[in-house]
Amino acid sequence: MEEIPLSGGNATAGVVRIGDTVRKPWTDATPTVIEYLRSLAAQGLDVPAPLGRDDAGRQIIEFVAGPSADTRDLTHDDMRRIGGIVRAIHDASPHVGPDAGPLPEMLLPADEPDLLCHNDLTPWNLIVGDRWVFIDWDGAGPSTRLWDLAYSAQAFTLNDPDAEPSAAAAGLAAFLDGYDADAALRAALPRTMARRAWAMHDMLRRAHDEEIQPWGSMYVDGHGAHWRVVAAFVEAHEGVWRAALTEERADA
């Protein structure tokens, strides 16, 4: 069957669609990702099905049809729905410890990782067709609930530095309401979102300095500038985010 290159992401070299499947390069981390997806599916979560390995040595994954989420079109009810999906993934994910065996090395490591996470639960990885399904699990690895949630919540609700802060905060509150975050997570999230955004910018800058691809090229192709402005936006309005999350918890 015809191989159709898929180029919508930032690291898609060698990724093609064949019929109702996606083929991706097999990496050292692929067996971990496959077991993770199977574990989530066994607990009732809707995730792309891993379908083995083809004759070319590539991993075979179910193709999930539909467009990626556009945050401009998402309502607060949608944000609550997405927050609930992220919570379900975290609750079903296995905990990892010192004896967990070999795990992938993370681009943006969390402090004291204890949970296997997707690490990129973002609008560009959420298909919103007949099914709402997160795709692109190849970056899965050890993290924490807080670090993974900080990136996801920021990407869905605080990724537009031109947004009016109070409007952005309302979307953030809806996302965290759907996640049903407790007081400790709500208290830690505003500062952690800024740390996570700056970590993304700094990783891209280092990759450019050290000529590590594709991240190095992304830094000069606009991603570096974007994350610098977004990180400053998230950091500058920490008090707005904190007030919105506290008020949402009080209303609950």
C-alpha positions in Angstrom: 0.0 0.0 0.0 1.0 3.6 -0.5 3.2 5.2 2.1 2.1 8.8 2.9 4.7 10.8 4.8 3.2 12.5 7.9 4.9 15.9 8.5 2.5 17.7 10.9 4.8 17.4 14.0 8.3 18.7 14.8 10.1 15.3 14.9 8.5 13.3 12.2 11.4 11.9 10.1 10.5 8.5 8.9 6.9 8.6 10.0 4.4 7.5 7.4 0.8 6.4 7.1 -0.1 3.1 5.4 -3.8 2.5 5.3 -5.2 2.6 8.8 -1.8 2.5 10.4 1.1 4.7 11.2 4.7 3.4 10.9 7.5 4.9 13.0 11.1 4.1 13.5 11.7 1.5 16.3 13.8 2.9 19.1 15.2 1.5 22.3 12.2 3.1 24.1 9.6 1.5 21.9 9.0 -1.7 24.0 8.4 0.5 27.1 5.9 2.7 25.1 4.1 -0.4 23.8 3.7 -1.9 27.3 2.5 1.5 28.6 -0.2 1.8 25.9 -1.3 -1.8 26.5 -1.5 -1.2 30.2 -3.7 1.9 29.7 -5.9 0.2 27.2 -6.4 -2.7 29.6 -7.8 -0.2 32.1 -10.3 1.1 29.7 -8.5 4.2 28.3 -8.8 5.1 24.6 -5.3 5.2 23.2 -3.8 4.3 19.8 -3.4 0.6 19.6 0.2 -0.7 19.1 0.1 -3.3 16.4 3.6 -4.8 16.3 6.5 -4.4 14.0 6.6 -4.5 10.2 9.1 -6.2 7.8 11.1 -2.9 7.7 11.6 -3.0 11.4 9.2 -0.1 12.1 6.6 0.0 14.8 3.0 -0.2 13.7 0.4 2.0 15.4 -3.3 2.5 14.9 -4.0 5.6 12.8 -6.6 7.8 14.7 -8.6 9.9 12.2 -9.5 13.5 12.9 -8.0 17.0 13.3 -5.7 18.1 16.2 -7.3 20.3 18.8 -7.4 24.0 18.2 -7.4 25.8 21.5 -9.3 28.8 19.8 -12.3 26.5 19.3 -12.3 24.8 22.7 -15.0 25.8 25.2 -14.7 25.6 29.0 -16.7 22.4 28.9 -14.1 21.0 26.4 -11.3 22.1 28.8 -13.0 20.2 31.6 -13.3 17.1 29.4 -9.6 17.3 28.4 -8.6 17.8 32.1 -10.6 14.7 32.9 -8.8 12.7 30.2 -5.4 13.8 31.5 -6.4 12.8 35.0 -7.6 9.4 33.8 -4.2 8.8 32.1 -2.3 9.8 35.2 -4.4 7.6 37.5 -3.9 4.6 35.2 -0.2 5.1 34.7 2.2 2.9 36.6 4.5 4.2 39.3 8.2 3.9 38.7 11.0 3.6 41.3 14.7 2.8 41.6 14.1 -0.8 40.6 11.9 -0.1 37.6 14.6 -1.2 35.1 15.8 0.8 32.1 13.6 3.7 31.2 14.0 6.4 28.4 16.1 9.5 29.2 13.9 12.6 29.3 14.6 15.8 27.4 13.0 17.8 30.3 13.5 15.6 33.4 11.3 16.1 36.4 12.6 16.3 40.0 12.3 12.9 41.6 10.3 11.2 38.9 7.9 8.5 40.1 5.2 8.1 37.4 5.3 6.9 33.8 3.9 9.8 31.8 3.2 10.8 28.2 5.2 14.0 28.6 3.4 15.8 25.7 -0.3 15.9 26.5 -0.9 19.0 24.4 -3.3 20.3 21.8 -1.1 19.3 18.9 -1.2 15.7 20.1 -5.0 15.5 20.9 -7.2 14.2 18.1 -10.8 15.6 18.4 -12.7 13.5 15.8 -15.3 10.9 16.6 -12.8 9.9 19.4 -10.8 12.3 21.6 -7.5 10.5 21.8 -4.0 11.6 22.6 -1.4 10.4 20.1 2.4 10.4 19.7 3.4 8.5 22.9 7.0 8.0 21.8 8.3 10.5 24.4 6.7 8.6 27.3 9.0 8.1 30.2 9.5 8.8 33.9 8.1 12.1 35.3 5.7 13.3 38.0 2.0 14.1 38.0 2.8 17.8 38.7 5.4 18.2 35.9 3.3 16.5 33.3 0.2 18.4 34.3 2.0 21.7 34.3 2.9 21.3 30.7 -0.5 20.0 29.6 -2.5 22.8 31.5 -0.2 25.5 30.2 -0.2 24.3 26.6 -4.0 24.1 26.5 -4.8 27.3 28.3 -1.8 29.6 28.6 0.1 29.2 25.3 -1.1 32.5 23.8 1.0 35.4 25.3 -1.4 37.9 23.7 -4.4 36.5 25.6 -6.1 38.6 28.3 -4.9 37.0 31.5 -8.3 36.8 33.3 -9.8 35.0 30.2 -6.8 32.6 30.1 -7.2 32.0 33.8 -10.8 31.0 33.4 -9.8 28.3 30.9 -7.1 27.1 33.2 -9.6 26.9 36.1 -11.9 24.8 33.9 -9.1 22.5 32.9 -8.1 21.9 36.6 -11.7 21.5 37.5 -12.0 18.6 35.0 -8.7 17.2 36.4 -10.2 17.5 39.9 -6.9 18.7 41.2 -6.4 18.8 44.9 -5.3 21.8 46.9 -1.6 20.8 46.8 -1.5 20.5 43.0 -3.4 23.8 42.7 -0.9 25.5 44.9 2.1 24.1 43.2 0.9 24.5 39.6 1.3 28.3 38.9 5.0 28.4 39.6 5.6 24.9 38.1 4.0 26.0 34.8 6.5 28.8 34.5 9.4 26.5 35.4 8.2 24.0 32.7 7.9 26.7 30.0 11.3 28.1 30.8 12.7 24.5 30.7 11.4 24.1 27.2 13.0 27.3 26.1 16.3 26.5 27.7 16.4 23.0 26.2 15.8 24.3 22.7 18.6 26.9 23.2 21.0 24.3 24.4 20.1 22.0 21.5 20.9 24.9 19.1 24.2 25.6 20.9 25.2 21.9 20.8 23.7 21.3 17.3 21.3 18.6 18.5 18.5 18.0 16.0 15.6 18.5 15.5 15.5 20.7 18.6 18.3 23.0 17.5 16.6 23.9 14.2 13.3 24.4 16.1 15.0 27.0 18.3 15.8 29.3 15.3 12.6 28.5 13.4 10.4 30.4 15.9 10.0 27.9 18.7 12.7 29.5 20.8 11.1 33.0 20.5 7.7 31.5 21.2 8.7 29.7 24.4 10.7 32.7 25.7 7.6 35.0 25.4 5.2 32.3 26.7 7.4 31.5 29.7 7.6 35.2 30.6 3.8 35.5 30.2 3.1 32.6 32.5 5.6 33.8 35.0 4.4 37.4 35.1 0.8 36.4 35.8 1.4 33.8 38.4 -0.8 35.6 40.9 -3.7 35.6 38.4 -3.4 31.8 37.9 -3.1 31.2 41.6 -6.2 33.3 42.4 -8.3 31.6 39.7 -7.4 28.1 40.9 -8.0 29.0 44.6 -11.4 30.5 43.7 -12.4 27.5 41.6 -11.5 25.2 44.5 -13.5 27.3 46.9 -16.6 27.3 44.6 -16.3 23.5 44.3 
